[in-house]
């Protein structure tokens, strides 16, 4: 039976993550191009959400659109079986990311689930235990296997222990469960985690001889044509989102011995040529590094002007991260609610309370348009919270929402658990 409001979206039995209005209803868009999307009222929004960061080249990118059109016309292969296009996509992935073997999926969540089960099976045999533990930090998609227990730092029903980016707890867990840990799965973030954090993670993994699974679905290849965790030489990696400019595909790879069971994983639409065509063009562009350079320059220019506008208007909002992925840090929930409303008024489309992932299309007139709109946002909020400071809890809270754990900031030993206790039920 339809929901009483009789709206079409109410028929969907899933609560999708998407931009919503003040009443919690999904915003509806009828077209998109470059850095803009257009709603049902004809209003043009500047898109900083970009499909939760998956649209890296911009909406309706001409080169991607042409390749997809050719594939749809049957010029680049068939859904029935193997094609040279598939070979090219695999070769591009291997050249960028390495790995003894590669595997393709439709979503990052599905890729990670399959990879984790493969690693668990391989490591259970290696360690001689029936049910090894998996240590995890970060967001790993909408999948019940990653559910959090009632209390932090406890093992969930799937045998996963979330260490929430708290390295002291990670080290303790490795010591307490030596010989029982299958792997450490991490979804990295260069904005909230320092190079020293990554280096320490690598030291601990090597010291206890535990493989690292780099879940780079969220960060994709936004920063450079390589993994964020490349310096740690992860044993297994997963990328998605950006690698096909929003088309549904994910790629995993790594040590063959850990991924042997993936040979049994297949699905009907594996050879679907339009998806492979989007991936082929996008990976080719990403390999050259131009999209990353453009985003660093243009999103960097926006961040610089946005910070200046917020400071001039005496608005207690900071910007954390880097141009590739950044998030807004508001001094209080009241400030945040007002900020989000002001952005909506100016038709700036945000991934609310999370990372903003701009596209290569944010340049030229679109960039200047965004700057002008953000100046108007700052002016609308000017002086309303004069003198209010952004405290440490606000910095941790903003990072918690985007990485599902603690940012790397100066804190006293043991303070991490206190912060987790404060943020756990928010």
Secondary structure, 3 states (H helix, E strand, C coil): CCCCCCCHHHHCCCCCCCCECCCCCECCEEEEEECEEEECCCCEEEECCHHHHCCCCCECCHHHHHHHHHHHCCCCCECCECCHHHHHHHHHHHHHHCCCEEEEECCHHHHHHHHHHHHHHHHHHHHCCCCCEEEEECCCCCCHHHCCCCCCCCECCCCEEECCCCHHHHHHHHHHCCCCEEEEEECCCCCCCCHHHHHHHHHHHHHCCCEEEEEECCCCCCCCCCCCCHHHCCCEEEECHHHHCCCCCEEEEECHHHCHHHHHCCCCCCCCHHHHHHHHHHHHHHHHCHHHHHHHHHHHHHHHHHHHHHHHCCCCEEEEEECCEEEEEECCHHHHHHHHHHHHHCCEECCCCCCECCCCCCCHHHHHHHHHHHHHHHHHHCCCCCCCCCCHHHHHHHHHHHHCCCCCCCCCCCHHHHHHHHHCCC
